[in-house]
Amino acid sequence: MKYLIIIVFLISAAGTAQDLNGIRSAYLKAVESAEITAQLDGVLAKINSSNKPVLLAYKGAVSTLKAKFAKSRSDKKEFFKEGVSLIESTVKADPSNVEIRYIRMSVQENSPRFLGYHKNIAEDKEYILKDYKSISSADLKKLVKDFVLKSENFDDSEKKSFQ
């Protein structure tokens, strides 16, 4: 019985890791596509505060993407506020998570300036620079590295440390 519980746990943990890799990949594509954003939103629909904070952070980021693609001004505002709220709650829940910091920074970098959601870019940048080497997942490490190399908030000398 004890081994059965361990096997079930390992299978569910492996499933979560695969799901997370799929979410990471879809998030990158969702930035350019309302259709992929809607699909990813459907995948994350049942995510709530009892799930891993990183999943909730992706849900928040997808909500901000929904704002990007929304037609009405009120929908844009509602989706963006909801997304920011989710992202900020995950940073408070798990402030030492590099992936959550990457998610927040990617949203803040790409948010229109008039929305005023840019206050944590320097903080998240420093955190990414400091803790990048501690990332154990090869997929996450590549994702963060690719983000840094494309970001305008990292200078050439900082980018060199990621190559």
C-alpha positions as CSV (number, residue, x, y, z in Angstrom):
1,M,0.0,0.0,0.0
2,K,2.8,2.4,0.9
3,Y,4.5,1.8,-2.5
4,L,1.2,2.4,-4.3
5,I,0.8,5.8,-2.7
6,I,4.4,6.7,-3.7
7,I,3.8,5.6,-7.3
8,V,0.6,7.6,-7.5
9,F,2.4,10.7,-6.1
10,L,5.3,10.3,-8.6
11,I,3.0,9.9,-11.5
12,S,0.9,13.0,-10.6
13,A,4.1,15.0,-10.0
14,A,5.5,14.0,-13.4
15,G,2.1,14.9,-15.0
16,T,2.3,18.4,-13.4
17,A,5.8,18.9,-14.7
18,Q,4.7,18.0,-18.2
19,D,1.6,20.3,-17.9
20,L,3.9,23.1,-16.7
21,N,6.2,22.7,-19.7
22,G,3.2,22.8,-22.0
23,I,1.9,25.9,-20.3
24,R,5.3,27.6,-20.6
25,S,5.4,26.8,-24.3
26,A,1.9,27.9,-24.9
27,Y,2.4,31.2,-23.0
28,L,5.2,32.2,-25.4
29,K,2.9,31.6,-28.3
30,A,-0.1,33.2,-26.7
31,V,1.5,36.6,-26.8
32,E,0.9,36.8,-30.5
33,S,-2.4,34.9,-30.8
34,A,-5.8,35.6,-29.4
35,E,-6.8,32.0,-30.2
36,I,-3.9,30.4,-28.3
37,T,-4.5,32.9,-25.4
38,A,-8.2,31.6,-25.3
39,Q,-7.0,28.0,-25.4
40,L,-4.5,28.5,-22.6
41,D,-7.1,30.4,-20.6
42,G,-9.3,27.3,-20.9
43,V,-6.5,25.1,-19.7
44,L,-5.9,27.4,-16.7
45,A,-9.6,28.0,-15.9
46,K,-9.7,25.7,-12.9
47,I,-6.5,27.0,-11.4
48,N,-7.1,28.8,-8.0
49,S,-5.2,29.8,-4.9
50,S,-5.0,26.2,-3.7
51,N,-2.8,25.3,-6.7
52,K,0.9,26.0,-7.1
53,P,1.6,29.7,-7.1
54,V,3.5,29.5,-10.5
55,L,0.3,28.1,-12.2
56,L,-1.7,31.0,-10.7
57,A,1.0,33.4,-12.0
58,Y,0.5,32.0,-15.5
59,K,-3.2,32.3,-15.2
60,G,-2.7,36.0,-14.3
61,A,-0.3,36.5,-17.2
62,V,-2.9,35.0,-19.6
63,S,-5.6,37.3,-18.2
64,T,-3.4,40.3,-19.1
65,L,-3.0,38.8,-22.6
66,K,-6.8,38.5,-22.8
67,A,-6.9,42.2,-22.1
68,K,-4.5,42.8,-25.0
69,F,-6.9,41.0,-27.4
70,A,-10.3,42.2,-25.9
71,K,-12.4,44.5,-28.0
72,S,-14.1,46.6,-25.3
73,R,-12.3,49.0,-23.1
74,S,-14.1,47.7,-20.0
75,D,-13.1,44.1,-20.8
76,K,-9.5,45.2,-21.3
77,K,-9.5,46.9,-17.9
78,E,-11.2,44.1,-16.1
79,F,-8.9,41.4,-17.6
80,F,-5.8,43.4,-16.9
81,K,-6.7,44.2,-13.3
82,E,-7.6,40.5,-12.7
83,G,-4.3,39.4,-14.1
84,V,-2.2,41.9,-12.2
85,S,-4.0,40.9,-9.0
86,L,-3.2,37.2,-9.5
87,I,0.4,37.8,-10.4
88,E,1.0,40.1,-7.4
89,S,-0.7,37.5,-5.1
90,T,1.7,34.8,-6.3
91,V,4.8,37.0,-5.8
92,K,3.6,37.5,-2.2
93,A,2.9,33.8,-1.8
94,D,6.3,32.7,-3.2
95,P,8.7,35.7,-3.5
96,S,11.8,33.5,-4.1
97,N,10.4,31.8,-7.2
98,V,12.4,32.8,-10.2
99,E,9.7,31.7,-12.6
100,I,7.1,33.9,-11.0
101,R,9.6,36.8,-11.1
102,Y,10.1,36.1,-14.8
103,I,6.4,36.0,-15.5
104,R,5.8,39.3,-13.7
105,M,8.7,41.0,-15.5
106,S,7.5,39.8,-18.9
107,V,4.1,41.2,-18.2
108,Q,5.4,44.5,-16.9
109,E,7.9,44.9,-19.8
110,N,5.0,44.4,-22.3
111,S,2.3,46.5,-20.6
112,P,1.5,49.9,-22.0
113,R,3.2,52.6,-20.0
114,F,0.0,54.5,-19.3
115,L,-1.2,51.5,-17.2
116,G,1.5,52.1,-14.7
117,Y,2.4,48.5,-14.1
118,H,6.2,48.8,-14.4
119,K,7.4,49.3,-10.8
120,N,9.0,45.9,-10.2
121,I,11.1,45.5,-13.4
122,A,14.4,46.4,-11.7
123,E,13.6,44.2,-8.7
124,D,12.7,41.2,-10.8
125,K,15.7,41.8,-13.0
126,E,18.0,41.7,-10.0
127,Y,16.3,38.6,-8.7
128,I,16.7,36.8,-12.1
129,L,20.3,37.8,-12.4
130,K,21.0,36.6,-8.8
131,D,19.1,33.3,-8.9
132,Y,19.3,32.2,-12.5
133,K,22.0,29.6,-11.8
134,S,19.9,28.0,-9.1
135,I,17.2,27.0,-11.6
136,S,17.1,23.2,-11.8
137,S,14.7,22.7,-14.7
138,A,16.5,22.8,-18.1
139,D,13.3,23.9,-19.8
140,L,12.8,26.8,-17.4
141,K,16.4,27.8,-17.6
142,K,16.1,28.0,-21.4
143,L,12.9,30.0,-21.1
144,V,14.4,32.5,-18.8
145,K,17.6,32.8,-20.8
146,D,15.7,33.4,-24.0
147,F,13.7,36.1,-22.2
148,V,16.8,37.8,-20.9
149,L,18.5,37.8,-24.3
150,K,15.5,39.5,-25.9
151,S,14.7,41.9,-23.1
152,E,15.7,45.6,-23.4
153,N,16.0,45.8,-19.6
154,F,19.2,43.7,-19.5
155,D,22.4,45.3,-20.8
156,D,24.9,43.6,-23.0
157,S,27.2,42.6,-20.1
158,E,24.3,41.1,-18.2
159,K,23.2,39.2,-21.3
160,K,26.7,37.8,-21.8
161,S,26.4,36.0,-18.5
162,F,23.5,34.0,-19.9
163,Q,25.3,32.9,-23.1
